[in-house]
Structures are given as structure tokens and as C-alpha cells.
Amino acid sequence: MTLTLTANEPAARLGWWNITGGIVLPLLCAAAQVVLLREDILGPWLVWGYAVFGIAAVLASARSALSPSARSFVCGANFGCAAGWLVTAFDHYVFSYYFVWPFAIVTILPFSCAAAQVNAQRGRLLWAQIGGLRLNRLVALGALAALLPPAAAQVAETRWVEANMAHFWSGDTPAAAANAVRAFNRYPLRFGRFATDVCEQVVIDRSDVWSDDEELVRQLEIMLGPDFWHCEPRDPHG
């Protein structure tokens, strides 16, 4: 008996756990990330990226009309999404402690692990169909295509955030701090996630900077409101 895939190889149907863990929970995870962004500076690209790619990989794994090469690619995509979900769970477990750790632990962490299990299971099913442990370049290509884009987007955003925040606690001029706050105000994925950091690092720690700069004051009012000097900093252990 051979496990080599043919064009007519039937696809494994999606069971209730595949649908729940591979589709429903990733959608809930993506929605939870929107709530997290109101307080958490941690970026959303991992959660949203692997939710989109992971659901697509699960659905594609159930298609019976896939060619052998396409099924190899989908196999790798499922493995890549499984790895991405584990990275997402680890990232939130380590860093969300400083922001909204109870909510992240209850939602992001278990939902990500469940999605990773489903994607890994679908990948193993396809892996057996395409020839057991035979090395397949399309599997590797599919894994990289699913794993890298969300991770690269997250790294790019994190570096951008760090570069802007460097102007807050450095000795830069008020104009540099104003430019940094303006950049955050114009960012489509702000969701209020930078407000507490700006409050702590600019309004409270560097009152000497904003008090004499009209543009910085205007940008602080856009982000924190007209009474921004009454803002409350984040308590990491609250």
C-alpha cells in the first residue's frame, strides 16, 4: 500500500474540532486582539495574520480537487500556521504581562494553542498523503509563505514603534517628540494602544518638554483629550 498522493485522493473532511479550533477560535482570537489594542502596545499582526492564513489553510486542506503539488503547498501552509500560532501564544504570554495579562492569558493564549493543534493535525494528514516522510520543497515553500508574512509585518511595526518612542525618553527636542506623537495619531491601528505610554513617558516624565511646545500640546490633545495632563499612567502590576 502506498501513501503517494494522486490527483483524485480524497481530502480529509473537517470535523467539529477542526471547525471550532481552526476557524471559530481564530476568529474569536482576532476579535480579542481588537479589545487588547485599547490597552496593549503589543502589535496585532501575528494574531490577525495567522487567523487569516490559518483559516485559509484549514479550509484548503479539506478540498478534494487539489492537485498533488497544491496539496503539498497546503500541507506546508498548515505547518507554518501551526508554528505561527505558537509564536503568537509565546509572544503574548511573555509581553502582555506588562499590559493586560489576565485577558491575554484567558483568550489569546489558549485560542492560539488550539488553532496550532488543528493546523498541525491537518498538516500531518496531508503529509501522509503526499508520501510520508519524503522531503518536498513545496511543503517547505508553503510553510514559509504562511509563517513569514505576519512575523515580518510584526517585526516591522515593532521597530517603527520603538523608533518613535525613543524620542520620548531621550534628550530629543520637543519637535521630535511632537513628530513621534503625530505619527502615532496618524497610524490606522492606533486603537488607543499608545495613549498610556505617551501619558507616562511624555506628559508625566517630561512635562518640561510639552509645556513649552504648542505643536506637541496639540498632538497630546488629539491623543489624550483636552485635559491630557490628568491622564493616568499604566500600572504594570495592576
N, C-alpha and C positions, 0 to 999 in steps of 0.2 A: 504493500500500500504506500502510495506517495502522497506527500503533502504539497507538492508543487502546484501552484495556483494555475488554473485555466481561466479563460475569459468567461466561462459560464459558472464559475464557482459561486455557490450561494452565499450571500452575506449573512452574518450572524445578526438576528433581529435584536432590537433594543428591548430589554426587559424593564420592569418597573424601576429597578435601582439605576439602570443606565439613564433613564429619563429623569429620575429625581436627582441623582448625584451629578449627572453630566450636563443637564440642561436647566432644571429648576433652581438648584442651589447656586450655580454660577450666576444666574440672573439675580438672585437674592443677594449674592456677594457683591455684584456690581452696584445694586441699589444701596447696600450698606456702605459702600465706599463713598457714595454721594453724601451720606449723612456724616461720615468721618471727616470729609473735607471741610466741614464747618468749623472744626477744631484742630484737625490733624494736618501738619505740614507735609506728612508723607504723601508722595505722589500717587496718582490713580492709574498710571499706565500699566502697571503689572496686572492689577485686578481686571480692568476693562479689556486689556489686550488678550489675556488668556481666557477671559469669559467668551469673547467673540471667537477666537481661534479654537478654543476647546469645544464649544458647542458645534461649530462647523465640522470639526474633526470627528466628533461622535456621530453626527448625522451622516457624514460621508462614509463612515465605516459600516453603516447599515445598508448602503446602496449595493444592489446585486449586479448592476450594469457596469461597474468599474472594470477597466482593463487591468491586466496584471501590473503594468507599470504604475497606473494611477493608484491601485490598491497598495502598492509598496510605498508610494509617497504618503498616502493617508495613514498607513501604519506608522511611519516615522513622525508624522504630524501629531498623532496621538501621544507618542512617547515624548515628543518635545513639549507638548502642552502639560503632560504629567509632571515633567521636570519644572516647567514654569510655575505651575501651581504650588509646588513645594517651595520654590524660591519665594513666592508671594507669601506663603504662610510663615516662613522663617523671617522674612523682612518685617512683617507686621508684628510678629512675636517679639522681635528684638527691639524695634524702634518705636512702636506705638505705646510702649510703657510710659514714655515721656509725654504723651498727649492724651489719648483716650483709650488706655489699655483695656479696661473691662469690656467695652463694646467691641473692640477689635478681637479680643480673645474669644468672645461668645459668637461672633459672626464670621469674620474673615478667616480665622484660623481653621475651625472645623469644616467650613464650607469649601475652603481651598483644598484641604486634605481629602475630602470626599470626591471632589472633582478630579483630583490627581489619581485617585484609585480607579475611577471609571475610565479615564483616558488611558491609563496603563493597562487595564483589562482589555479594552478594545484594541490597543496596540498589540498585545500578546496574541489575541485571536487572529489578527491579520498576519502577524509574524509567523505563526504556524502555517497559515495558508500559503504564504509566499516561499516556503522552503525551509522551515525550521530555523536552524541557526546559521544559515547561509548569509554571508555578508552581501548587502545590497546597497549600492550607492544611492538609490532613490530613497531608501529608508533614512539614510543619514541626511540627505538633502531636505526631506520633509521635516525631520526633527529640527534642523537648523532654521528652516523657514518659519516654523511655528514658535520656536524658542527665542530667537534673536530680536525680532522687531519690537515687542513690548519691552524687553530688557534694555535695548538700545535707547528707546524713547524715554524710559525712566531714568537712565543714566544721564541723558542729555538734559532733561528737566532738572534733575537734582543738581547738576553742575551749574546750571543757569541760576537756580535759587541760591545756591551757596555764593556765587559770584556777586549777586545783588546784595545779599545780606552782609557780605564782607564790608560794604560801605557803611553799615550801621555801627559796628563796634570797632571800626578802625579810626584813624585820625583824619579821615577824609573831610572835605569841605561840606557845608550844608547843601550845596548844589548837587554833590554826588549822592548824598542821602535822598534828596528830593527826586533825583532821576531814578533811584532804586525803587522808591515807593511808587512813583509814577508807572514804572514797568510792571509792578505787581497789580496796580489798579487796572491796567490795560490787559492783563492776562485773562483769557477767557475761562480758564479753570481756577480762578481765584476762590470762589465759593466761600469767602471769608477766612480761608485757611491761614493767611499770613497776618491777620489782624493782631492776634495776641503777641506774636513775635515782634511786630512793629511797635506795639504798645510798650513792651518790656525794653527793647533794645534802643528805641528812639525816644519815645515820649518820656519814659521814666529815667533811663540810664543817661540820656544825652539831651536833657532839657535845654542845655546851653546852645545846642545846635538848632533846634526848631524854633526857639523863641525869637530868634532874630532873622529868620528867613521866611518871607511871605510865601514863596512857592512851596516850600516844604510844609508849611502850615496848611496850605490849600490841599495838598495831596493827603495829608493826615486827616483832614476833614472829610475828604471823599471816602477814605477807607474806614475811619472810625467814628465819623459824625462830628457835628459842630462842637461838642463838649469832649473832644478826644482826650483832654488832659485828665479826665476822670476814668479812663479805661483801666481795666484790671489785667494784670499780667497772669500768665499761666503758672499754676502750681503743679510742678511735675509729679508730686505725690498726693495730689488731692483726689 
